[in-house]
């Protein structure tokens, strides 16, 4: 019965990625190579982030919210954005349209993130007898993360790959990108300082990811229209 | 395009289903791990008795039971006072099956600092005694464990009752709590060893004394037997006797250390084992002696349960009280006790040689034709496997003052006998003298014994406790020797006396299936949504039509 639960939670965590790949034209254009390359770039980025975190952060004595440490974490979070930049611009992709490139990169990135952060706890924890909601929440978080990564990749492709953008939209694009990049810090602030319970935090993540997805979708189509 | 509204719909319906799921399984505590102690498992002359199984993997149930509950697949968790014995007896007699039984003992037994209040105690003691008697003499085919009741268990019981009151007994299909004890299969203890520890205080042999000096033996058994071997600390039965013996040995070793005050009697101290089993150990110990040594024993004083009396101590004999030896010893005791303000009564019980039941330790001596008596607070002989250090017999049931009083009675009488002080009215072991009885010594040894479960088959030959007793005795006496022997074949014991209980909160099968359904529909909805938004509705329909024509590759 508990392996059943593990399979359920694994489907919730990784299923959407597979569904996204097969449902959208990504599968038709065979963009799996891009996804894999993006995943590899993510792994490298994660490694660099870990090294920076270990070097610059102190072990917190108490569980309070330390603004300087959080600021440090935000800066290190920007390494993520740098990694995405690298994946979007520097890698050689096969001839695929802008539209599909950011989707493929975002998908590979989010999938690697889920596997790295969520597979091990799932394997070890969800197979036990004891039932907790933890792994279901983790799965929901993975879904939210997928949407947010796709939005960030869309905004990233807008910022770096598209040369002519309507002047008025540019600051909005940058503001949204900044918001998305700092989303992990925001959630940790909510969890630690305001002491939101996990269901509330996951609800917030889902809601905000959908909101940001909508906004970036609007921005993207607006820029596309002006092309 | 109404992506946001359709996604909003999806989210709303998902939340609704989530709430339904939440109603099925309550958020509870994380898994807890508790130490539990198993009911003893033993064979008596081939008849299996006690709890015959050890591992538990059942759903938890609590009293009051919902109607029509099938307990053969549940583990019943019951606090001691809530468990009606009639119910248990009915289950045992009718050979109805329980998955497992977990009896929760009140915490007071584990808390040495709690002051014993007498009003609740009587009921508790009675309930425990009855429960022990029932469980010890029956064959229980399922595991029975004891644990101490604390807040976790209170919460657990409340939760189980809440789930049960919703009408569904705990089982695999409805979720609830699961109790898991993963214990190896209980194996027989191969050769249970009983170790008797003896020490001598040799008396003063005068010039020209060719004959052997007479010996006075002071004996007490130190082992216990109870429903839960890991909890059998037997403070009163017979930790009190063993501690009294150690103090008497200490006092007389001070007297005997100086040749001027050494008496003309040898003193033999024996800490015997195998008491609950008809004093089998004492028998083997006496048998191991040379016949001349045995014959030199003038008389033996056996101490049994001397830890909780106030005014009256009993002297049990097998020779008639008119016997001159017995009479003289009794007079010594009476004189001393009268001076102390307590009384010693005498009880005579004839030995039936054909009856294998040995109720008092002195009867083993009598069978070897050695004059002996047993000093005890009990006025009647205990039944087989009763008063041997059961669940109730913890530190609170014995007190150092009673043991001190016993030590005074025995040692003063002994001193008057050895040194011929009859009629002279003074205390050898007076207060504030260098020979004063040391209550702190008694207390610290009583504390130690009350922390050490001492069921003989589970004490190895090289157990640190036996080594500690041996070391202590050698501080006071000479020629300390540990005589080990195998317990008689009538008893067979099984191990696996202690285990760890894990309490898990499990979700029901229906929950998992429901979740799978929700997940499946979510993924299907997501798939359709993505296909419609990126490729168009026609493509979605085309997937399901699956015509024999090949898939159109995008140009």
Interface residues (C-beta under 8 A of the other chain):
Chain A: X1 X4 X5 X8 X11 X12 X15 X16 X19 X20 X22 X23 X24 X25 X28 X29 X128 X129 X130 X131 X132 X133 X136 X206 X210 X214 X217
Chain B: X3 X4 X7 X11 X25 X27 X30 X31 X172 X175 X178 X180 X502 X504 X505 X506 X507 X509 X512 X515 X516 X519 X522 X523 X526 X527 X528 X529 X530 X531 X534 X535 X553 X554
